[in-house]
């Protein structure tokens, strides 16, 4: 079973608080300015935010669907071959990427206003 990027777009935009844009010149989905996923230049791979642990599990379970390149080795992203991916699995991945992005936004350090030197 395969999924197209058109399907990915419908899923991503149905999640709420997700906007379409670009990243590295390809179509991408973001939430609160945080990248969730983007289409890779090959047109068949989706780069999706995840955790290192989940990435390892996915690649071990389905190496024909999930993979990484050297470029992504030290970053929490997984590549998904859309031509081999299950649509429900991609939907779940996008939902998790949205939750991870929301968690990063909540954890972002707040900047304190600078104190006036003469106060």
Rosetta silent file (secondary structure, phi, psi, omega in degrees, C-alpha in Angstrom):
SEQUENCE: XXXXXXXXXXXXXXXXXXXXXXXXXXXXXXXXXXXXXXXXXXXXXXXXXXXXXXXXXXXXXXXXXXXXXXXXXXXXXXXXXXXXXXXXXXXXXXXXXXXXXXXXXXXXXXXXXXXXXXX
SCORE:     score description
SCORE:     0.000 S_00000001
   1 L     0.000  136.143 -177.851    0.000    0.000    0.000 S_00000001
   2 L  -121.560  167.617  177.429    1.347    3.422   -0.931 S_00000001
   3 L  -135.312  143.241  179.217    0.544    7.012   -0.135 S_00000001
   4 L   -98.488  165.853  176.552    1.002   10.048   -2.351 S_00000001
   5 H   -66.106  -29.157  175.058    2.207   13.480   -1.332 S_00000001
   6 H   -61.351  -40.808  176.140   -1.296   14.752   -2.092 S_00000001
   7 H   -64.117  -42.928  179.480   -2.544   12.337    0.585 S_00000001
   8 H   -59.475  -43.934  179.506    0.174   13.543    2.974 S_00000001
   9 H   -59.089  -46.903  179.796   -0.923   17.147    2.374 S_00000001
  10 H   -60.384  -44.340 -179.775   -4.562   16.315    3.180 S_00000001
  11 H   -63.197  -51.967 -175.771   -3.558   14.506    6.372 S_00000001
  12 H   -59.479  -46.188 -176.560   -1.151   17.198    7.560 S_00000001
  13 H   -73.134  -16.452  177.811   -3.522   20.094    6.933 S_00000001
  14 H   -82.928  -10.354 -175.415   -6.381   18.235    8.661 S_00000001
  15 L   -75.751  -18.720 -178.835   -4.429   18.033   11.928 S_00000001
  16 L    86.508  139.964 -178.510   -5.048   21.638   12.921 S_00000001
  17 L    58.831   29.384  177.838   -2.459   24.339   13.599 S_00000001
  18 L  -121.619  131.713  177.456   -0.458   23.089   10.600 S_00000001
  19 E  -121.881  152.041  178.409    0.474   25.306    7.715 S_00000001
  20 E   -92.894  141.127  177.377    2.060   24.469    4.398 S_00000001
  21 E  -154.792 -147.680  176.461    5.274   26.160    3.348 S_00000001
  22 E  -134.315  157.391  175.067    8.668   25.195    2.022 S_00000001
  23 E  -148.860  125.479 -177.260   11.905   23.895    3.451 S_00000001
  24 L    52.570   35.493  174.853   15.079   23.507    1.406 S_00000001
  25 L    80.427    6.473  178.147   13.034   24.285   -1.697 S_00000001
  26 E  -121.822  162.233  179.333   10.463   21.518   -1.251 S_00000001
  27 E   -59.821  140.986 -176.626    6.917   21.450    0.108 S_00000001
  28 E  -146.983  163.087  177.120    6.823   21.306    3.893 S_00000001
  29 E  -125.785  133.805 -176.635    4.443   21.366    6.841 S_00000001
  30 E  -133.303  158.491  174.582    5.048   23.434    9.953 S_00000001
  31 E  -139.646  124.285 -178.437    3.320   24.212   13.207 S_00000001
  32 L    57.069   32.226 -179.397    4.178   27.277   15.231 S_00000001
  33 L    81.942   -4.828 -179.555    7.201   27.797   12.989 S_00000001
  34 E   -94.827  132.040  179.100    8.532   24.287   13.757 S_00000001
  35 E   -70.660  129.288  175.908    9.110   21.918   10.844 S_00000001
  36 E   -99.792  -45.649 -175.473    7.043   18.718   11.055 S_00000001
  37 E  -161.738  155.264  174.808    7.736   17.164    7.674 S_00000001
  38 E  -149.288  153.019  175.610    8.938   17.983    4.207 S_00000001
  39 E   -77.546  132.122  178.615    9.062   16.289    0.837 S_00000001
  40 L   -79.791  160.990 -175.857   12.578   15.244   -0.054 S_00000001
  41 L   -58.890  -23.968 -179.367   14.049   16.199   -3.423 S_00000001
  42 L   -73.433  -10.506  177.460   13.565   12.645   -4.779 S_00000001
  43 L    78.407   -7.198 -179.717    9.772   13.206   -4.688 S_00000001
  44 L  -117.016  -11.052 -176.872    9.150    9.833   -2.994 S_00000001
  45 E  -111.396  137.387  175.966   10.591   10.389    0.467 S_00000001
  46 E  -109.011  129.802  176.058    9.043   12.331    3.293 S_00000001
  47 E   -93.451  121.084 -174.895   11.331   13.671    6.027 S_00000001
  48 E  -128.157  136.354  176.845    9.397   13.504    9.312 S_00000001
  49 E   -67.133  138.527 -179.906   10.327   14.635   12.816 S_00000001
  50 L  -155.066 -162.758  172.559   10.562   11.814   15.367 S_00000001
  51 L  -111.470  160.775  178.604   12.752   10.658   18.222 S_00000001
  52 H   -60.803  -40.268 -178.776   15.988    8.716   17.860 S_00000001
  53 H   -63.809  -47.667  179.566   14.404    5.755   19.679 S_00000001
  54 H   -64.236  -38.589  179.528   11.320    5.634   17.462 S_00000001
  55 H   -60.004  -47.082  179.616   13.460    6.028   14.361 S_00000001
  56 H   -58.715  -43.751 -179.892   15.570    3.008   15.300 S_00000001
  57 H   -63.224  -43.848 -178.932   12.450    0.924   15.936 S_00000001
  58 H   -64.164  -45.580 -179.061   10.845    1.913   12.625 S_00000001
  59 H   -64.540  -40.642  179.078   13.974    1.216   10.589 S_00000001
  60 H   -64.056  -39.633 -176.698   14.491   -2.146   12.318 S_00000001
  61 H   -76.199  -40.142 -175.909   10.868   -3.155   11.726 S_00000001
  62 L  -141.577   73.360 -177.137   10.478   -1.938    8.126 S_00000001
  63 L   -66.535  -16.544  176.633   13.799   -0.993    6.493 S_00000001
  64 L   -79.527  -15.737  179.939   12.177   -0.939    3.047 S_00000001
  65 L  -104.632  -47.805 -174.319    9.869    1.881    4.227 S_00000001
  66 E  -107.739  137.513  179.765   11.898    3.809    6.839 S_00000001
  67 E  -159.156  173.505  171.963   15.528    4.868    6.451 S_00000001
  68 L  -137.422  163.355  171.921   18.005    7.664    7.042 S_00000001
  69 L  -112.084  169.488  179.939   20.916    9.101    5.149 S_00000001
  70 H   -56.161  -36.384 -179.399   24.201   10.206    6.645 S_00000001
  71 H   -56.434  -36.875 -175.200   22.917   13.796    6.584 S_00000001
  72 H   -95.888   -1.845 -173.261   20.141   12.952    9.089 S_00000001
  73 L   -52.029  -42.070 -176.066   22.098   10.552   11.318 S_00000001
  74 L   -97.756   14.175  179.802   22.569   13.064   14.171 S_00000001
  75 L  -123.948  148.426 -176.995   19.137   14.666   13.899 S_00000001
  76 L   -80.736   66.887  178.819   15.768   13.321   15.110 S_00000001
  77 E  -132.219  153.039  173.454   14.262   12.758   11.663 S_00000001
  78 E  -129.492  147.757  176.179   13.265    9.665    9.709 S_00000001
  79 E  -102.095  137.904 -176.322   12.810    9.309    5.962 S_00000001
  80 E  -122.058  123.367  175.316    9.708    7.509    4.720 S_00000001
  81 E   -78.212  105.598 -176.197    9.397    5.991    1.235 S_00000001
  82 H   -60.606  -33.854 -178.578    5.876    7.086    0.345 S_00000001
  83 H   -66.383  -12.751 -179.575    5.643    4.483   -2.441 S_00000001
  84 H  -122.709    0.247 -172.701    5.942    1.765    0.227 S_00000001
  85 L   -87.990  149.357  174.327    4.335    3.416    3.255 S_00000001
  86 L   -83.290  128.484 -178.981    1.022    2.591    4.895 S_00000001
  87 H   -55.949  -38.188  179.722   -1.245    5.678    4.941 S_00000001
  88 H   -66.377  -37.346  178.347   -2.299    5.025    8.560 S_00000001
  89 H   -65.768  -39.873  178.909    1.351    4.798    9.636 S_00000001
  90 H   -66.500  -40.500  177.321    2.118    8.119    7.909 S_00000001
  91 H   -58.981  -46.473  179.289   -0.903    9.712    9.613 S_00000001
  92 H   -62.284  -41.142  178.402    0.391    8.481   12.997 S_00000001
  93 H   -61.441  -44.527 -179.835    3.891    9.775   12.230 S_00000001
  94 H   -65.033  -38.859  177.420    2.564   13.221   11.340 S_00000001
  95 H   -63.545  -42.238  178.583    0.464   13.340   14.520 S_00000001
  96 H   -66.021  -40.193  178.478    3.542   12.432   16.604 S_00000001
  97 H   -60.925  -38.282  178.139    5.641   15.026   14.779 S_00000001
  98 H   -65.506  -43.830  178.325    3.005   17.631   15.653 S_00000001
  99 H   -63.370  -41.363  178.793    3.052   16.599   19.334 S_00000001
 100 H   -63.322  -42.688  179.368    6.869   16.713   19.394 S_00000001
 101 H   -64.084  -40.230  178.866    6.894   20.181   17.821 S_00000001
 102 H   -64.501  -39.834  179.105    4.323   21.397   20.357 S_00000001
 103 H   -65.412  -39.596  178.287    6.419   19.995   23.206 S_00000001
 104 H   -64.267  -38.401  179.350    9.537   21.756   21.891 S_00000001
 105 H   -64.855  -41.761  179.237    7.617   25.019   21.723 S_00000001
 106 H   -67.485  -32.609 -178.519    6.489   24.634   25.347 S_00000001
 107 H   -82.882  -11.855 -177.132   10.043   23.804   26.490 S_00000001
 108 L   -57.567  133.086 -179.218   11.630   26.741   24.673 S_00000001
 109 L   -64.273  138.966  178.173   13.340   29.014   27.190 S_00000001
 110 L   -85.645  137.101  177.373   11.552   32.259   27.805 S_00000001
 111 L   -84.752  131.804  177.093   13.624   35.385   27.378 S_00000001
 112 L   -86.446  143.055  177.346   13.530   37.706   30.332 S_00000001
 113 L   -64.054  143.142  179.465   13.246   41.374   29.605 S_00000001
 114 L   -67.552  138.415  178.089   16.526   43.174   30.045 S_00000001
 115 L   -78.803  140.947  177.701   16.766   45.163   33.232 S_00000001
 116 L   -69.063  130.162 -175.021   17.289   48.829   32.808 S_00000001
 117 L   -61.976  -18.867 -177.169   20.843   49.599   33.974 S_00000001
 118 L  -106.421   16.951 -178.113   19.673   52.574   36.024 S_00000001
 119 L   -93.674    0.000    0.000   16.797   50.963   37.890 S_00000001
